[in-house]
Amino acid sequence: MPPSRDMTCGQKAKMRAAGIARIISAFLLSTLTGCLQVDQTLVLEKDGSGTLDLSYAMSEETLQQWQGVARQMLGSSGPDDGSPVMPFDFSDQEIRDDFKEYEGDGVILRSVQSETRDGWKTRRLRIGFRSLAGVARTGFLADRNISLVKDANGNYVFTQQPGGDGNLPPELSALAEPGAEALFSDMMKGFKAAVRVKTPGRILETNAPEKEDRQAAWTFDLDRDPQALQKVQVASLRIVFEGKGLDIPAFHSAAVKR
C-alpha cells in the first residue's frame, strides 16, 4: 500500500529506505531472481564499526519484463499504485535523502552511484556504520540471521544464516504463482551473487570456498552452477577469526518475518 498522505516526510523516507533494502534482499533470495547480479562486501573494523559495499546490476530488457509482467499480474500501472517496487525505482537523491534518517543510528551513506552501460543498469552504494546493530536497523540485514560473538578461546565467530519465513514480501508475492518459474525462465538467466566478509583479525576457520588471510568469499553463479539460486537461499556462512587486540560488541540479529 502506498504511503498515506498524512504521513510525515520522515515516515515516507523510512518506508522507502526500508523498501530499497527489502526489495534488494528479496530479489537476491528469491527463486524468481532474474538476470540480477549482486556484489556485497562487509568490512568489519577492530571496534565493531565498518562499511557495507553493495552493488547490484540488472539488464534493462529484463527489468522492463519484470515490471511489465508484475504490474499486469497485480492489475496496476505505476510505482505509486501498489505495483511491485523494483531495485531501480528509487533515484540516487532519494536514497541519499532516505539515509539521513539513520545518521542517529551511526549509519552514513558515504556514496551512491548509478549508471547505464551496454544495456545494464548498475547501482553502487557504500554504507558506513558504527555498529552492526545500527546497520541492521536500516533493513539491509532484514532477511538474514547474523551473529558475531566471542568463543571460549577469545576468538570471534561470525555467522550468517537464512532468515524469514521463506515467503516473498507482498511486493513480489504475485510472482510466486504456480508455473511462474517456467514463465520467467528466460529472465532468470545471468543470476550471480558474490558475498565477501573482511575481518579485522586473521581468519582461523571458515566454510567459504574462497579464503584469504582476512577475507572470506562465497559466489553463486547460475551460469556455472544450475543450483545457484537454490543454494543462495539456504546458504549458511561461517567465519572464525582471531580476537587478539579486538573489542567488538556481541551482536545477534533475528531476521524479520514478513
C-alpha positions as CSV (number, residue, x, y, z in Angstrom):
1,M,0.0,0.0,0.0
2,P,1.4,3.4,-0.9
3,P,2.2,5.8,2.0
4,S,-0.7,7.8,3.4
5,R,-0.9,11.5,2.6
6,D,-1.0,12.1,6.4
7,M,2.5,10.5,6.8
8,T,5.4,12.8,7.6
9,C,8.2,13.2,5.2
10,G,10.4,11.2,7.6
11,Q,7.9,8.4,7.8
12,K,7.8,8.2,4.0
13,A,11.5,8.3,3.8
14,K,11.9,5.4,6.2
15,M,9.3,3.4,4.3
16,R,11.3,4.0,1.0
17,A,14.6,3.2,2.6
18,A,13.3,0.0,4.2
19,G,11.7,-0.8,0.8
20,I,15.0,-0.4,-1.0
21,A,16.7,-2.8,1.4
22,R,13.8,-5.3,1.4
23,I,13.4,-5.5,-2.3
24,I,17.1,-6.0,-3.0
25,S,17.2,-8.8,-0.4
26,A,14.0,-10.3,-1.9
27,F,15.5,-10.4,-5.4
28,L,18.7,-11.9,-4.0
29,L,16.9,-14.7,-2.1
30,S,14.0,-15.4,-4.4
31,T,14.0,-18.4,-6.7
32,L,12.4,-16.0,-9.2
33,T,15.5,-13.8,-9.4
34,G,16.1,-12.8,-13.0
35,C,19.3,-11.6,-14.6
36,L,20.3,-9.8,-11.4
37,Q,23.9,-9.5,-10.3
38,V,24.7,-8.6,-6.7
39,D,28.1,-7.9,-5.2
40,Q,28.3,-7.3,-1.4
41,T,31.3,-6.8,0.8
42,L,31.0,-6.4,4.6
43,V,34.1,-4.9,6.2
44,L,34.5,-5.2,10.0
45,E,36.9,-3.0,11.9
46,K,38.6,-3.6,15.3
47,D,36.0,-1.7,17.2
48,G,32.9,-3.2,15.5
49,S,32.4,-0.3,13.1
50,G,32.8,-0.9,9.4
51,T,31.4,-0.5,5.9
52,L,28.9,-2.3,3.7
53,D,29.7,-2.0,0.0
54,L,26.8,-3.1,-2.2
55,S,26.3,-3.1,-5.9
56,Y,23.5,-4.6,-8.0
57,A,23.0,-4.7,-11.7
58,M,20.1,-5.8,-13.9
59,S,19.8,-5.7,-17.7
60,E,17.3,-3.1,-18.9
61,E,15.5,-5.7,-21.0
62,T,14.9,-7.9,-18.0
63,L,14.0,-5.0,-15.8
64,Q,11.3,-4.0,-18.2
65,Q,10.0,-7.5,-18.5
66,W,9.8,-7.9,-14.7
67,Q,8.0,-4.6,-14.3
68,G,5.5,-5.2,-17.1
69,V,4.6,-8.7,-16.1
70,A,4.4,-8.0,-12.4
71,R,2.2,-4.9,-12.9
72,Q,0.0,-6.9,-15.3
73,M,-0.4,-9.7,-12.7
74,L,-1.3,-7.1,-10.0
75,G,-3.5,-5.0,-12.3
76,S,-1.5,-1.9,-11.6
77,S,0.4,0.5,-13.8
78,G,2.8,2.6,-11.8
79,P,5.1,2.7,-8.7
80,D,2.6,4.7,-6.6
81,D,-0.4,2.5,-7.1
82,G,0.6,-0.7,-5.3
83,S,2.7,-2.3,-8.0
84,P,5.9,-4.2,-7.1
85,V,8.9,-2.0,-6.3
86,M,11.9,-2.8,-8.3
87,P,15.6,-2.2,-7.3
88,F,15.9,0.8,-9.6
89,D,12.6,2.5,-8.7
90,F,14.5,5.0,-6.5
91,S,16.7,7.8,-7.6
92,D,20.2,8.4,-6.2
93,Q,19.0,11.6,-4.5
94,E,16.0,9.8,-2.9
95,I,18.4,7.2,-1.4
96,R,20.7,10.0,-0.1
97,D,17.7,11.7,1.5
98,D,16.4,8.5,3.0
99,F,19.7,7.6,4.7
100,K,19.7,10.8,6.6
101,E,17.1,9.2,8.8
102,Y,19.7,6.7,10.0
103,E,22.5,9.1,11.0
104,G,21.3,8.9,14.6
105,D,22.0,5.2,14.5
106,G,25.6,5.8,13.3
107,V,24.8,4.8,9.7
108,I,26.0,7.1,6.9
109,L,25.6,6.7,3.2
110,R,29.1,7.5,2.0
111,S,28.4,7.3,-1.7
112,V,25.8,6.1,-4.2
113,Q,26.3,5.9,-7.9
114,S,24.1,4.7,-10.7
115,E,24.9,4.2,-14.4
116,T,23.6,2.6,-17.5
117,R,26.1,0.9,-19.8
118,D,25.8,-1.7,-22.5
119,G,22.2,-2.4,-21.7
120,W,22.7,-2.9,-18.0
121,K,21.7,-0.6,-15.1
122,T,24.0,-0.7,-12.1
123,R,23.9,1.0,-8.7
124,R,26.7,1.0,-6.1
125,L,26.2,2.0,-2.5
126,R,28.8,2.4,0.2
127,I,27.4,2.5,3.7
128,G,29.5,3.3,6.8
129,F,28.3,2.2,10.3
130,R,29.4,2.5,13.9
131,S,28.0,-0.9,14.7
132,L,26.3,-3.9,13.2
133,A,23.2,-3.1,15.3
134,G,23.0,0.3,13.6
135,V,23.2,-1.0,10.0
136,A,20.7,-3.8,10.9
137,R,18.1,-1.1,11.6
138,T,18.4,0.2,8.0
139,G,16.8,-3.0,6.8
140,F,19.8,-4.3,4.8
141,L,20.1,-7.3,7.1
142,A,16.4,-7.9,7.4
143,D,16.3,-11.2,5.6
144,R,19.3,-12.8,7.4
145,N,20.2,-14.1,10.9
146,I,23.6,-12.6,11.7
147,S,25.6,-13.3,14.8
148,L,29.1,-12.1,16.0
149,V,30.2,-13.4,19.3
150,K,33.4,-14.4,21.1
151,D,34.1,-18.1,21.7
152,A,35.8,-19.7,24.7
153,N,39.2,-19.1,23.1
154,G,38.7,-15.4,22.8
155,N,38.2,-15.6,19.0
156,Y,35.2,-14.1,17.2
157,V,32.7,-16.3,15.4
158,F,30.7,-14.6,12.6
159,T,27.7,-16.4,11.1
160,Q,25.1,-15.5,8.6
161,Q,22.2,-17.9,8.1
162,P,18.9,-17.9,6.1
163,G,16.1,-16.0,7.7
164,G,12.5,-15.1,7.3
165,D,9.6,-17.4,6.6
166,G,10.6,-18.5,3.1
167,N,7.9,-16.3,1.5
168,L,8.4,-13.3,-0.8
169,P,7.3,-9.9,0.5
170,P,3.9,-8.6,-0.7
171,E,5.5,-6.6,-3.4
172,L,6.7,-9.7,-5.1
173,S,4.3,-12.4,-3.9
174,A,2.3,-12.4,-7.2
175,L,5.4,-13.6,-9.0
176,A,5.3,-16.8,-7.0
177,E,2.2,-18.2,-8.6
178,P,2.2,-21.8,-9.9
179,G,4.0,-22.0,-13.2
180,A,5.7,-18.7,-12.7
181,E,9.2,-20.2,-12.7
182,A,8.7,-21.6,-16.2
183,L,7.1,-18.4,-17.4
184,F,10.2,-16.4,-16.2
185,S,12.9,-18.9,-17.1
186,D,14.4,-16.6,-19.7
187,M,14.6,-13.8,-17.2
188,M,16.4,-15.9,-14.6
189,K,19.5,-16.3,-16.8
190,G,22.6,-14.4,-15.7
191,F,22.0,-14.5,-12.0
192,K,25.2,-14.1,-10.0
193,A,25.7,-13.1,-6.3
194,A,29.1,-12.6,-4.6
195,V,29.3,-12.1,-0.8
196,R,32.5,-11.2,1.0
197,V,33.4,-10.6,4.6
198,K,36.6,-8.8,5.5
199,T,37.7,-9.3,9.1
200,P,39.9,-7.3,11.4
201,G,41.7,-10.4,12.6
202,R,43.3,-13.4,10.8
203,I,40.7,-16.0,9.7
204,L,41.3,-19.3,11.5
205,E,38.3,-21.2,10.1
206,T,35.6,-20.7,7.6
207,N,33.2,-22.7,5.3
208,A,33.8,-20.2,2.5
209,P,35.1,-21.8,-0.8
210,E,37.4,-18.7,-1.3
211,K,39.6,-17.7,1.6
212,E,42.4,-15.2,2.2
213,D,44.2,-14.1,5.4
214,R,41.4,-11.7,6.3
215,Q,38.7,-12.2,3.7
216,A,36.2,-15.0,3.0
217,A,34.0,-15.1,-0.1
218,W,31.0,-17.0,-1.4
219,T,29.9,-16.8,-5.1
220,F,26.7,-18.1,-6.5
221,D,26.8,-18.1,-10.3
222,L,23.8,-19.6,-12.3
223,D,25.9,-19.8,-15.5
224,R,28.4,-22.2,-13.7
225,D,26.0,-23.9,-11.2
226,P,22.4,-24.8,-12.1
227,Q,21.6,-24.9,-8.4
228,A,23.0,-21.4,-7.6
229,L,19.5,-20.0,-6.9
230,Q,18.6,-22.7,-4.5
231,K,22.0,-22.6,-2.8
232,V,21.9,-18.8,-2.2
233,Q,18.6,-19.2,-0.4
234,V,19.9,-21.8,2.1
235,A,23.5,-20.5,2.3
236,S,25.0,-20.6,5.9
237,L,28.1,-18.5,6.2
238,R,30.6,-19.0,9.0
239,I,33.9,-17.4,9.9
240,V,36.1,-17.8,13.0
241,F,38.8,-15.0,13.2
242,E,41.5,-14.2,15.7
243,G,40.3,-11.9,18.5
244,K,43.6,-10.7,20.0
245,G,43.6,-6.9,20.3
246,L,39.9,-6.6,19.2
247,D,37.0,-5.2,21.2
248,I,33.8,-5.8,19.1
249,P,30.4,-5.8,20.9
250,A,28.5,-9.1,20.6
251,F,25.7,-8.9,18.0
252,H,22.6,-11.0,17.1
253,S,20.1,-10.1,14.5
254,A,16.9,-12.1,14.1
255,A,15.6,-11.9,10.5
256,V,12.4,-10.0,10.1
257,K,9.4,-12.3,9.4
258,R,7.2,-10.9,6.7
